[in-house]
Amino acid sequence: MNPEKVTTFLQEIDETEQNVTYKTIQTTFKNQIKIEEIKKMKESKQEALSTFDISKLLISRYEKLREHLIGRIELVNVISLNKISERSGKFSLIVMVKNKEEKSRSVDVEDLTGQTTVYFPNENKQFDLIVNDEVVGMFCEKKNDRIEAINLLWPDIPLKRTISRTEDAIYCLFLSDLSDDKEKYNKIIQNMAGLKYKRIYIFFIGDVVFSDSFKMFLTSLPEDSIKVFISKNKPDYPNISHFLPPATLKIEDSIVLLLCEGEMFSKYRTAWPNIPPTDIILNILKKRHLSPIFDMDSSQFEETYFIDTVPDIFVASNFGNSGLTNYKGVTIITNGNFSSEPIYYMINLETRESIKINLI
């Protein structure tokens, strides 16, 4: 017997339930037993950070992300900054970006031994995607007193990955930013009609107003569907699964989901205004950190924001624009706005095929 599953069962039993029947147990475990939170959202203490605390935190970040880069074959002759000399030719660095200068197309970088400035030629478009405080690998060449980047690598995810699938037809539907619109709710139901599946998970990302039409929508969903809410506030609704965002969950013992509210990526939409939302999320995935630009507000979530486990599906809710792309076996989804661009996606975990649900 798994103690965690027993705890989950006891938490989900309605407090008003006087008699626990076999049907009660069966229903509760049907909705809970196949969801595992593999990384809990947690905050550190809300105390003000000293300069020493910040330095320690960033050193820890550097060392963790360096591990994803140190073995990359593209990084030839990796040296520390204090080993660069007048005789240095071509070499590689693993550094943290401290400051980015658009005008000079340069970045001030540092490692545990020192700091320097690296310049990017105009034809190198990787420069546009760099942000402060991230950890990168650079293949460089020293030309006189100037270090120029030839190639840049992010911590990224492994090239060779087994694409996780389920043995049976199991679906996941990702919804977000829902409002009071009965017609659109009916369209969602219609899109699900006729599907043949063993199980279906429905994820509601972001806070939801439990209006009468939404409650009716919930009761209209397939009776055996597994409803999961990913929100900062736990909905006041009986017998539901709830996790804080960003949530890293494993379902069916094999599929890893990373589910985030799009609001947390607002600064990156500003940093990269001319690329589609799916590419913004892709850049975040390559950096292996959900908030690489350091600020005091996100510092309390530093441990949670590392993308330690590579997800099979990465979803960002309420991004304004919807989209889907695939990268090295990871399905990346951005949800549109329920009012202006109500487009969502459902994934068949057996085939990893996507179904577009357009409510316009």
ZABAMI-290564 format. One record per residue (C-alpha): x, y, z. Coordinates in steps of 0.1 Angstrom, whole numbers. Example, Ala and Ser with C-alpha at 12.3 -4.5 7.8 and 13.67 -1.06 7.14 Angstrom:
123;-45;78
137;-11;71
***
This chain:
0;0;0
13;34;-10
10;58;20
8;89;-2
-22;74;-21
-39;66;12
-33;102;23
-47;115;-10
-78;93;-6
-85;106;30
-80;142;18
-105;138;-10
-132;121;9
-161;146;14
-162;156;50
-199;151;51
-197;115;40
-208;93;68
-205;58;51
-175;50;29
-187;25;4
-168;6;-23
-182;30;-48
-168;59;-29
-134;44;-28
-135;34;-65
-146;69;-76
-120;87;-54
-91;66;-66
-102;67;-102
-98;105;-100
-66;106;-80
-44;75;-82
-27;83;-115
-16;118;-107
18;123;-90
32;157;-81
69;152;-88
79;187;-79
60;208;-54
56;245;-57
72;260;-26
85;293;-14
115;301;7
112;324;37
98;359;28
128;376;46
147;403;28
178;388;10
212;402;18
239;406;-8
255;374;5
222;355;1
218;367;-35
253;358;-43
249;323;-28
217;318;-47
232;327;-80
263;306;-75
240;276;-68
221;284;-100
254;286;-119
267;253;-106
234;234;-113
230;247;-149
267;242;-156
262;205;-152
239;205;-182
266;221;-203
299;207;-192
297;175;-213
285;191;-246
308;181;-274
303;216;-291
321;232;-262
358;225;-271
386;233;-247
364;246;-218
384;269;-196
376;293;-167
378;330;-172
410;334;-152
428;311;-177
423;334;-207
457;348;-217
473;367;-246
480;333;-262
445;320;-261
430;313;-295
397;294;-296
382;281;-264
349;276;-246
334;292;-215
305;283;-192
294;316;-177
265;335;-162
253;366;-181
255;397;-158
246;424;-183
236;426;-219
244;457;-241
223;460;-272
243;488;-288
277;471;-287
262;436;-291
281;425;-260
275;407;-228
293;410;-195
298;375;-181
313;358;-151
321;325;-136
336;316;-102
370;329;-112
364;362;-127
345;383;-153
349;396;-189
330;409;-219
321;388;-249
311;404;-283
287;390;-308
291;397;-346
260;411;-364
253;378;-381
250;359;-348
212;359;-341
216;340;-308
225;373;-291
188;384;-295
177;356;-272
201;362;-244
188;375;-210
205;386;-179
213;361;-152
211;330;-173
239;304;-176
252;297;-211
280;279;-229
301;299;-254
326;288;-280
348;318;-285
378;332;-303
402;358;-289
411;385;-314
437;409;-300
421;422;-268
385;413;-278
367;380;-272
341;371;-298
314;345;-296
313;320;-325
286;298;-311
263;299;-280
247;269;-262
219;268;-236
216;241;-210
188;227;-232
174;192;-231
190;160;-245
188;155;-282
181;118;-279
150;113;-258
124;85;-258
90;99;-266
68;89;-238
34;74;-248
7;54;-230
-3;19;-241
-40;29;-243
-59;59;-258
-57;84;-230
-64;121;-236
-54;153;-220
-73;185;-226
-58;218;-214
-82;247;-207
-76;281;-191
-89;317;-187
-125;305;-187
-153;329;-183
-191;329;-183
-199;317;-219
-223;288;-222
-220;287;-260
-183;281;-259
-187;255;-231
-211;236;-254
-186;237;-282
-160;221;-259
-185;193;-251
-192;188;-288
-155;185;-296
-152;158;-271
-182;139;-283
-174;106;-301
-139;103;-287
-130;67;-279
-106;66;-249
-98;47;-218
-94;79;-197
-94;116;-202
-78;143;-180
-91;178;-181
-67;205;-168
-80;239;-158
-51;262;-155
-55;295;-137
-82;307;-113
-117;299;-124
-150;317;-114
-175;290;-105
-204;306;-122
-236;287;-128
-227;281;-165
-193;267;-154
-208;244;-128
-232;231;-155
-202;227;-178
-184;206;-152
-214;183;-148
-217;180;-186
-181;167;-189
-177;129;-193
-186;113;-159
-153;94;-158
-131;124;-167
-104;134;-143
-106;171;-135
-75;188;-123
-72;225;-113
-39;243;-115
-44;276;-97
-30;298;-70
-62;295;-50
-78;262;-43
-114;262;-57
-142;259;-32
-156;229;-49
-159;193;-36
-138;164;-46
-113;180;-71
-76;177;-76
-57;209;-71
-21;219;-75
-2;252;-73
14;265;-105
38;260;-119
29;223;-114
51;194;-125
29;163;-126
33;127;-137
3;109;-150
-1;73;-161
33;65;-145
50;79;-176
39;113;-189
54;144;-173
34;176;-175
47;211;-168
17;234;-164
22;272;-159
2;303;-158
12;326;-187
14;356;-165
47;345;-151
63;349;-185
52;384;-191
87;399;-189
99;375;-216
71;386;-239
86;420;-235
122;408;-240
112;389;-272
83;409;-287
86;396;-322
85;359;-318
54;337;-313
44;326;-278
54;289;-285
89;301;-292
90;321;-260
82;289;-241
107;270;-262
134;295;-252
125;291;-215
127;253;-219
162;256;-235
174;277;-206
161;250;-181
148;277;-158
113;292;-157
125;327;-147
161;332;-157
160;370;-152
167;373;-115
144;395;-94
136;396;-57
100;384;-62
109;353;-81
140;346;-59
118;329;-33
108;303;-59
144;296;-72
145;259;-64
110;253;-79
118;272;-111
146;249;-122
134;226;-150
151;195;-135
128;169;-151
122;174;-188
85;175;-194
67;156;-222
41;184;-224
48;220;-214
17;243;-213
14;280;-206
-21;293;-200
-38;325;-211
-10;337;-233
-32;358;-255
-22;338;-285
-26;300;-290
-1;277;-305
15;243;-305
49;231;-315
71;201;-309
108;201;-298
129;170;-291
98;150;-281
83;178;-260
49;192;-270
47;229;-262
13;245;-260
2;281;-254
-35;287;-247
-52;317;-262
-76;341;-245
-111;327;-239
-127;359;-252
-105;369;-281
-87;337;-292
-104;307;-276
-83;280;-291
-72;250;-270
-55;216;-276
-62;180;-266
-34;154;-268
-38;117;-274
-11;103;-251
-11;70;-270
-1;85;-304
10;120;-291
-12;135;-318
-29;168;-311
-65;179;-316
-72;216;-321
-104;229;-304
-114;261;-320
-142;278;-301
-144;309;-324
***
